[in-house]
Amino acid sequence: MNAPELYDERQAAFLLHVKPCTVRNERVRGKLGYVCIGRRVFYTGDQIGAYLRQQSVDACAEEATPSLS
């Protein structure tokens, strides 16, 4: 069995370029999946990737500029 690489809160924050408290808040809000082993919380690469995909915003096809006429 191939076990996924596990990241602690600090490592996940480093990967996401945010503070550890942001990682914790997103987990508590249910936006970032996690793995509990005993009382310790970890994040897999797949969970971090899924979180990033949820946060992605696609570019608009055309620039929306208001008409001044």
N, C-alpha and C positions, 0 to 999 in steps of 0.2 A: 504494500500500500504506500502510495506517495502522499506524504503529509504536506499540506500547503505551508508556505512560509508565513509565520505569524509575526505581526508588528504590534508593539505596545503603543500606548497612547502618544508618547513622545515621538516614536518613530513614524507613526501614521501622520502626526502633525507635520513632521519634517517633509514627508512625501507630498503632502497637500499644501505646503507653504502657508500654514496657519499655526496658531498657538494651540497647545494641548487642550486648553479650556474650550476651544471651538470644536475640537474633535469630540470631547465629552458632551457638549451641548447638542451636537448633531446626533449623537448616539441616543441621548435621553429623549430627544424629539422624535426618534424613530426613523430618521433620515439616513443613518449610517448603520449598516449591519455589523454584528460583532460576534465573537466566540468567547464563552466563559469557560475557563478551566479552573475549577475551584472557585476562588473569589477574584481571580485575576481576569482582566478583560483584554482581549486581543482582537486584531483585525487582520483579515486575509487580503492578499492582493486583489482577489476577485471582488471582495466587498468594497475596497477602496475604488476600484475601477467602476463598479456599478454606481457608487455615489457620484463619481465624476461625470458619468454619463447622464445621471439625473440632473446635474447642475448645468449641463451644457445648454447653450442657447444658440439656435441656428441664426445665421445672418439673414436679413431681409433680402428679398429678390430685388426690390427697387427701393431707392431712398424715398421715404415719405416726407415730402416737403409741402407745407401748406401753400395754397394758392393765394396770392396777394391781389387778385383782381376784384 
